[in-house]
Amino acid sequence: YAFQGNNMKKKLVLQSRHGSTEIITRSDSIPKPKVSVIPAIDINISHLLQFVSEDLQLNFSIDRTKKTCHTPRRNSEVSETLNFLGEFYSWCTNVYQYFTNRLFPVQANHGLDLKALTANEIFCPVVPLFEENQKAITIENSPTLFTIAESGVETTSALRVADITLFLEEQMRTIKDTFTKLEKTFPKDTSLVTFPDSKILVILLHAKFVCQSFSDGVDYIELMLRKQLVSAIGKELSPVDFSNYMTYHNRKIFKEEYQPRSFCYAIRRPDHYPEGIVSIESPDPNGVSQALNTLTKKVDGGLMKFPISAATKITFGGERYIHAWISSEFSNSTPTPLNIVARARQFSSFILLIGNILSATEFQPKHAIIIQNKDDLLIPLLTEVIPTPKAFKKAVESLSEEQRAFAKAYRGMQLESTLFGMCIIQIKPQLEKLLRIPNDSLTKEIKMTQKLMELFIEYQIPSDLLAYQFEEGINHTDEQRIQFVKEQVQVMKDMISGKQEEEIKQVEQEKKLELYDLGIYSSSDGSEESDGSIGLECEELDCIPKYSMASNDLLCADFDDFAYECSPPMMECYSAAPMMEMALDCAAPMKKSKSRNSSKDKKVAKKKVKDEKPKESVAKPQLKREESKADKSEVESKADEPVEIKQEEAKPEGPKEPENKDEPKEKEDKPKEKEENLEEESLLDFTKLPEILDRNFELLDTDSALHSTILTVGESWTKNYQKALLATPSTLTLSIEDQEKERNKAFDLLDALSRSGSLPIDCATFHVVVAATHCFDRTLLNTVVQDCVNPIEKVERSALIVSTTIHEESPEAMIQESVKEKIKKASPHLFSK
């Protein structure tokens, strides 16, 4: 039955029947409940009836003027019909299951063939069929229940109303034939399984097939559009193909000075060969990496600072760049993989810093590494998309004030995190400035540069021990300054080598003592000694230390068998290594003196040691340094008289700046007031950029699809390097612990190069990268076919929004004249004042 609204009293009975059957059981219990209440199985057919007129004509049309109308499949009318047909399909299934699963099993021994309940022989008039325009066919006195109203629109491929009427007539004929066959199979009595019930079940099966055919038909039309698009292009496009096209498209719409440029920069001084390159690359599916294209603007800025410790902040200047990267992301597509690639050439080096920007004058490096000697470093970049400003406002509008305040505060932090900073510092120019030697001095001094790097990084030698010192009344030439630094470097290397040799000897002696304790004695040539001595040759000294294994005391004995305990002054006269060496030299068996514990002997020994002066231990380093300087002076001397660079007799009271204009002036320990003023008056505050972009996204992005994106560094880095000049390249994966070690090395070198922050760094390049992602709800082809949207225009508008913000120019000034009218038509709100 059918009824209007919820008025069950005025229901219209469509078909009714009474049936019964007898259930025989052998048990005392009732096999079925006496009364069963079956829930109503209803379906709302208002959507279907709204297309039927009073004269029983079907009138269904699609309003193509609506904004929601995209394709024959994607429009509000078809979508509502599909929703109704889905509900009607479920209703048919529920009614059919009631008969077959609940009612018919009650009559167990009916002996009827239920396989005859099928609708396969009924013709379905719903087919996705197109044909060329032919002469109209007039059908009079059609036996169908409904007729199709003429639309009044001439079509070239759709079926005519007369053809559809023929389809409906064929449907009615096959239904009658099916009913005739059912009438011969099922009885017309009062049992449960009868002919009227079979007709209902067959019609339900046919209705389900009609619903499914309509859904498949409209989907097939959409599939035809998809195939046509793929056939026109020649292949099925991927997000990578679209990204490559947008690179080509941006060259067509932007003027040359505003076109996106590849993020790949050579690290070099003017008119010099590059030290290396730094780039942001994106690999394609084939593994070939290409540099990222970004909207780039070179800006003028004051000095900035970055901390390397709680007590040290380094000031740096140099070039400033702002980069904006716009990417597109489709449904079910992975984000674009990004990598920072840093490569250094042989005998070249630079420092790479990565972090965020805290204020207009402060950069916070989170990662740092030294790139040198053909190192090839790959750092993965991760992207995180945050909600659009419109989506954020919509999400927080129903929250409390406290909740909104919390959400806004956290979003503020997210927006500031979208500023991704990279600072590249050249080492050689800063070394020349630090050591007070002329510019380009280290360009050809490869060996000295490598030694300086080792001294600063590995041994952390203070720069004051190596830098050139000005002398009062003396103007040295450039060659003399370089020679001075060379000699100081060599002195430090010699001192380190000497210390290393002492440590090696000390370790060897300690091992021999351990063997002695274990009773294993060996001579200097490795042969065993029968008398138990170690076999070391003793030097002819007045006082020779002796190691007593019994009392574990350090003793001294002369050649007259006089033994005494060493006094503290004697211990201070020799360093640890020589003392250990002498102790081992005198470890051979000696007759113990009876006067060992005598206090008188001890006093005599102390007095003797006190009067003794360790001339040899003090004179040797000085003599070695004098000889080294003499050798250097002979090699570097010219035809004229040799120039003495450092005077040992009289030292100048204080540094004096040279009169020569080409010579570098000595820097003060503290930054100058002028530099501090430049830091405070930075021409550009990078921290305001995310807020400006977010505001423009809200005003100009009508689709609310442009998201600010956070760039972060991945955990696992890959480094290709060579241990030696002719060694085979090796690959190393840098974990978080390894990255921390590299960061400490870079900070140690920066501390030396900047003299703990007192010397500004001039040769630096600072890159600020902001990223935005235009997100689509569907895949690339579905966006074009299902939504009938041109993604090129959408991403083009997003690029203009970001570009006008970065360059602070109007769209008219940035785009070419040939495409101006086209872009105005697609995005007119960008050009409104």
C-alpha angles and dihedrals in degrees: 000000000000131000138181119249109323097322102123093171093071096046120150113228111220098179135348137177140172121222139167142179138191120246117204119199133176096210131077093239123091109253094208133028114264091232127024124190110209115201114238117263104212136174128190108228097178092111091056096045094052089072093054118087127210091264089054097256121146113230115184123157140158120234102223093185093071118101089229091061108097108145138352085271101038107060135102097252096052092040092054091047092051090051091052093047089051090055091045090051090054091048092053090050093051094049092046091051091050091060099040100036103032112020106033096048089062089069095058103173101042094128094212127139105241090184087081088072096096136124098202093112094053115100115237111216093198108094132143094239129156128180140171119272113277136169115295120256118216118214118195127194095008112197093215123116094234134027128213118242118228113252096208091227119116113229131188102204110017120096119262123244090250091057092050089051089056089053091053091049090053089050091054092048094053091047090055092049091051091050090052091056092047091051089061093050105042127051128238097222131111097273124114099254107056143144096266089054092050091053091054092050094049092049089050091053091048091049090053090051091050091052092049092047092053092051092046091047097056090043089052090054089053090048089054090056090049092051091048091052093049090046091051093051096038098233142032107272124229130203089260090057090051092050091051090050092051088055088055092042095053090057088057099050105035125070115247096260092052100041118120113262133206114264096235120119131181114224105226147126118243112286091005134114112260119265089209143302137266121201143160109229137184120206119221123221089272092058095251111136122217128188115258117254112228137173101252133197127177111217137188114240140167127243119303134198137216128188124234094178140359090271103036130066120175122214118216137177133178133105124346127206133183116204127189120194120194117193133178125224125192130195116285091008124124119240117264109272112235132191134185107222120195121180129180127198124232113289089009132110144177139166123246119204123187126187148098135293117250101181143344091286106025132078121191111210113204096174132032135172139169114237114199145147103018095323113163112198126187118193117184118225122211125205127214120188117211125200120278117256092251092050090048093052092047091050096051100039093091096044126100122261092258092049092047091049091052093048093048092049092051092046089053089057090048092053092050089049089062088075105093115189132199123183122189116195122192112221105200097058091048091048090054090050092047095049093043094236126137123278116273090021093126096043092093097021093088097153094049091047091054091049092050091051090051094048093049098041105033102030101021093222112187112254091229089071091059106030122101114259121213116231127210114258095003125104110194124200124241091258091053093052092050090047091051092053090047091054093047090050091050092049090053091047091050092049091050091047090051092050091049091052090050091051091049091051091047092052090048092051091048090053091050090050090052089052089048091053089052091051095251109133125186134174126232091266092050097257120127118254119222095208093059097246124136090231102232119152112244120224118232099255131151091234122030121186117232127199112220111207092194100054098021088228127138107239135182125215134182126211091264091070090255112148129190140156117266116250124224094257089058091052092051093052094070132045121239096264098050091044091053091046093052090045090056092044090059095042091103116113113279132173111262114240118236091221093062095111095039113123090208092058090049092054091049091050093049091050091049093050091047092056091045115095119203095229096159097052092053099039099051099069092045092049091048092052092048091051091048092051092048091053092049092049092053093050097046099038119117131217090278126065114306115260117233107217103184122036115211097192102057126021121202117253094231143347119282125200115239121248093225110102093214093057117093118248121235113258123228121241093243126055115259122253090244091060091049090054090051090052092052094046099054111170093221131035105208092191091069093058098080092051092049092048091048091052093049091048089056094048102040106026100085094177093052089226102122111097129188110238131212119218117208134174119252122239100239120061127187122217127186113196145153120236091205138011094263097029124119113261113260132201122224129184111216113215124197090271091050091049090053090053092049090048092053091049092051092048091049090053092046090051089055095043093051096039089240093313099312095103116062120225114235105175099068134120121207122200124190115195125193121183134201129184126207105210124202123199094221138039120278097264094038089053089056098038106032101033094030088223126147104224090195091068092047096051090041090058091048090051090052092050092053095040095052089050095049098043095034091225134125120255091247091060094050107043128069121258094239093065101032097099093045092052092046090055093049097043109017094160091067090066099045115107 
